Amino acid sequence: MRIAAIQTVMGLSPEETVPAAEAAMEAAMQAEEKPDFLILPEYFSYYGLDQKSAVALAQPLRETPAFRMAQAFARRHNVSVQAGTILAKIDGDERVENVTVVFDRQGEVIAEYRKIHLFDIEDLGNGPFRESDYIKPGNEIVTWEFEGVTFGTAICFDGRFPELFRALRLKGAQVITLPAAYTMITGEAHWELFARARAVEAQCYFIACGLGGTVVANGEEKGSYGHSVIVDAWGTVLARAGHGAETLTATLDMAHLENIRKGIPVIKQRRLVGETVTPAV
């Protein structure tokens, strides 16, 4: 299976960022070996510098420019697309949801995942963040099947909670995706470390697609780390991006994945008191 991670850069309006994402996706489909699956970053459709702007731009999920573009693209190019994340309105709630949507080759929705762990942190050098002030957390672990391969997903700050990735493995995941928008400080310190660790712990291919670039609004500049990586189950980085717009590709060898799992059968060897989940080896 051929994977393409489309790293886009920060922007404050879907009128700017959604066409830019679509152009990068179009370029990826021109490769001699066309991808079967494309993934975009968290907040690829826009990055609100504050709660007010983020909520003001939100629409019902299926009405957003990001959803419509990704769905139409999947149908037009006969490719599966994971639409990074989209901030969407919730009926009857003042908050929005941060949701990633996966389309199959016909543009049908095959998975939706809402970010479980929200980015609430103190000031590490570029101001505090409190996503929970305006984002409603999800509560469901999500996997899906695509052409004989089981995928699972998480979003950005979820990466700091290894139990989520073990749960995805127990649900049968072979490939885990992580659309993200890491800060420059946390990205420098932990981004690739977490990607490689989660890949090894879960014994899965790990596709970490990060938002890059910088934006300036009202004299305030913020950057997103980028540096997307595709990692195999041994922790080997197969492809690595920089800070700007870039596309990474890799072919996933599922036989190689199974050899790693057979060589170190950690799921069979687990010894946890009170374990009730039947593992999918």
Residue pairs with C-beta under 8 A, 6 or more apart in sequence:
1 36
1 37
1 147
1 149
1 251
1 252
1 254
2 33
2 34
2 35
2 36
2 37
2 249
2 250
2 251
2 252
3 35
3 36
3 37
3 39
3 175
3 205
3 207
3 230
3 249
3 250
3 251
3 252
4 28
4 31
4 35
4 37
4 38
4 39
4 247
4 248
4 249
5 38
5 39
5 207
5 208
5 209
5 228
5 230
5 239
5 241
5 247
5 248
5 249
6 21
6 24
6 25
6 28
6 38
6 39
6 40
6 41
6 44
6 209
6 247
7 41
7 209
7 210
7 211
7 212
7 226
7 228
7 241
7 244
7 245
7 246
7 247
7 248
8 17
8 20
8 21
8 24
8 40
8 41
8 44
8 211
8 212
8 213
8 245
9 20
9 211
9 212
9 213
9 214
9 224
9 226
9 244
9 245
10 17
10 43
10 47
10 181
10 211
10 212
10 213
10 214
10 215
10 222
10 223
10 224
11 17
11 20
11 46
11 47
11 213
11 215
12 46
12 47
12 48
12 49
12 53
12 215
12 217
13 46
13 57
14 45
14 46
14 57
14 64
14 65
14 66
15 65
17 44
17 45
17 46
18 44
18 45
18 65
18 66
18 69
20 245
21 40
21 44
21 45
21 66
21 69
21 84
22 69
22 73
24 245
24 247
25 38
25 40
25 73
25 77
25 81
27 247
28 35
28 38
28 247
28 249
29 35
29 77
29 79
31 249
33 249
33 251
34 79
35 79
35 249
36 79
36 80
36 146
36 147
37 79
37 80
37 81
37 82
37 146
38 73
38 79
38 80
38 81
38 82
39 81
39 82
39 84
39 177
39 179
39 207
39 209
40 70
40 81
40 82
40 83
40 84
40 179
40 209
41 84
41 85
41 179
41 180
41 181
41 209
41 210
41 211
41 212
41 228
42 84
42 85
42 98
42 100
42 155
42 156
42 179
42 180
42 181
42 210
42 211
43 84
43 85
43 87
43 181
43 211
43 224
44 66
44 83
44 84
44 85
44 179
44 211
45 64
45 65
45 66
45 84
45 86
45 87
46 57
46 87
47 181
47 211
47 215
47 222
47 224
48 54
48 55
48 57
48 87
49 215
49 217
49 218
49 220
49 222
51 133
51 134
53 217
54 87
54 96
54 134
55 87
55 94
55 95
55 96
55 134
57 87
58 64
58 87
58 88
58 89
58 96
59 88
59 89
60 88
60 89
60 91
61 67
61 86
61 88
61 89
61 97
61 99
61 101
62 68
64 86
64 88
66 83
66 84
66 86
67 83
67 86
67 88
67 101
70 81
70 83
70 101
70 103
71 81
71 103
71 107
71 109
72 107
73 79
73 81
74 80
74 81
74 103
74 104
74 105
74 106
74 107
75 105
75 106
75 107
78 105
78 106
79 105
80 102
80 103
80 104
80 105
80 110
80 146
81 102
81 103
82 100
82 101
82 102
82 103
82 153
82 177
82 179
83 100
83 101
83 102
83 103
84 100
84 179
84 209
84 211
85 98
85 99
85 100
85 115
85 155
85 156
85 179
86 98
86 99
86 100
86 101
87 96
87 97
87 98
87 135
88 96
88 97
88 99
89 96
90 96
90 97
90 136
93 136
94 134
95 134
95 135
95 136
96 134
96 135
96 136
97 114
97 115
97 135
97 136
97 138
98 114
98 115
98 131
98 135
98 155
99 112
99 113
99 114
99 115
99 138
100 112
100 113
100 153
100 155
100 179
101 109
101 111
101 112
102 109
102 110
102 111
102 112
102 144
102 146
102 151
102 153
103 109
103 110
104 110
104 146
110 144
110 145
110 146
111 142
111 143
111 144
111 151
111 153
112 142
113 138
113 140
113 142
113 153
113 154
113 155
114 136
114 137
114 138
114 139
114 140
115 131
115 135
115 137
115 138
115 155
115 156
115 157
115 158
116 137
116 138
116 139
116 141
116 154
116 155
116 158
116 161
116 164
117 137
117 157
117 158
117 160
117 161
117 164
118 131
118 132
118 135
118 137
118 157
119 129
119 130
119 131
119 156
119 157
120 129
120 130
120 131
120 132
121 128
121 129
122 128
124 183
124 185
124 186
125 185
126 183
126 184
126 185
126 222
129 183
131 157
141 152
141 164
141 167
141 168
141 171
142 152
142 153
143 150
143 151
143 152
143 168
143 171
143 172
143 173
144 150
144 151
144 152
145 151
149 174
149 175
149 252
149 254
150 171
150 172
150 173
150 174
150 175
150 280
151 173
151 174
151 175
151 176
151 177
152 165
152 168
152 169
152 171
152 173
152 175
152 176
152 177
152 204
153 168
153 176
153 177
153 178
153 179
154 164
154 165
154 168
154 176
154 177
154 178
155 178
155 179
155 180
156 178
156 179
156 180
156 181
156 182
158 164
158 178
159 178
159 180
159 194
159 195
159 198
159 208
160 190
160 194
162 197
162 198
162 201
165 176
165 198
165 201
165 202
165 204
166 201
166 202
167 277
168 176
168 202
168 204
169 202
169 203
169 204
169 267
169 279
169 280
170 267
170 277
170 279
170 280
171 280
172 280
173 202
173 204
174 204
174 205
174 254
174 257
175 204
175 205
175 206
175 207
175 252
176 198
176 199
176 202
176 204
176 205
176 206
176 207
177 206
177 207
177 208
177 209
178 195
178 198
178 206
178 207
178 208
178 209
179 209
180 191
180 208
180 209
180 210
180 211
181 210
181 211
181 224
182 190
182 191
182 210
182 211
182 224
182 225
183 222
183 223
183 224
183 225
184 223
184 224
184 225
186 225
187 210
187 224
187 225
187 226
187 227
188 225
191 208
191 210
191 225
191 227
191 229
192 227
192 229
192 237
192 240
195 206
195 208
195 229
195 231
196 206
196 229
196 231
196 235
196 237
197 235
198 204
198 206
199 205
199 206
199 231
199 232
199 233
199 234
199 235
200 233
200 234
200 235
202 233
203 233
203 257
203 260
203 261
203 264
203 266
203 267
204 233
204 257
205 230
205 231
205 232
205 233
205 252
205 257
206 229
206 230
206 231
207 230
208 228
208 229
208 230
208 231
209 228
210 224
210 225
210 226
210 227
210 228
210 241
211 224
211 226
212 224
212 225
212 226
212 227
212 241
212 242
212 243
212 244
212 245
212 246
213 223
213 224
213 226
213 243
213 244
213 245
214 221
214 222
214 223
214 224
215 221
215 222
223 243
225 243
226 241
226 242
226 243
226 244
226 246
227 240
227 241
227 242
227 243
228 239
228 240
228 241
228 246
228 248
229 237
229 239
229 240
229 241
229 248
230 237
230 238
230 239
230 248
230 250
231 237
231 238
232 238
232 256
232 257
232 260
233 256
233 257
233 260
233 261
234 260
238 250
239 248
239 249
239 250
240 248
241 248
261 267
261 281
265 281
267 279
267 281
268 279
268 281
270 279
